[in-house]
Amino acid sequence: GSICDFSSSSTLATCAGTEQKMDSNVFAPSVKGMFILDEDGKRIFAQYWTGECKITGTVKAQKEFEKRASKKTVSMANMADADAISFEGYVLVFKRLGDNTTLYVLGDPDENELMLVTVLTAMEESVSSLLRGSLDANSLLRGLAHVCLCADEIVMDGLVMETDWMLIAGRASMAQSIKEIPIHDQTLQQFADIAKTKLANVFR
């Protein structure tokens, strides 16, 4: 499974194996990690899907890696275009989101950079849509639930599942809405949906 670690979490991350091939003939693009940092290199959001345990052994190891990534890219990131570098045995694509935030996507050294940029763009645009264009640190911290849900829609167990930002934003928004409905209200909603479907079938 994936690891979603919010900036305030003290829970240790665990390693999950990532299958890169869906079958023997089809290669599935994969992502090792995705994280958003503030201007000081501090974590706002991070999620990893790598089985090697080089990065995902502990939250401390993750944050140290992220600090090094921030230091390496601080003078390179801009809001106009995504950039890519080779970093500590990985391909790292990144783009500045707001005045004080940068989004990173991490891939294997032989992963297609254009695919990683596509993932980055999908994440940026879906989150921007849900947060109404506010991608500064404070807005992202307030909207962490949406950020995490978007990441889950884009990548599952390290495999790239969806890159259409409109679909991603729609599913993430729906998932968040369901979580906010109390259990008994969810049950009533299910009954209402079933009744509506049956009535529709009667009057066809």
Disulfide bonds with the S-S distance in Angstrom:
Cys4-Cys148 1.99
Cys15-Cys53 2.43
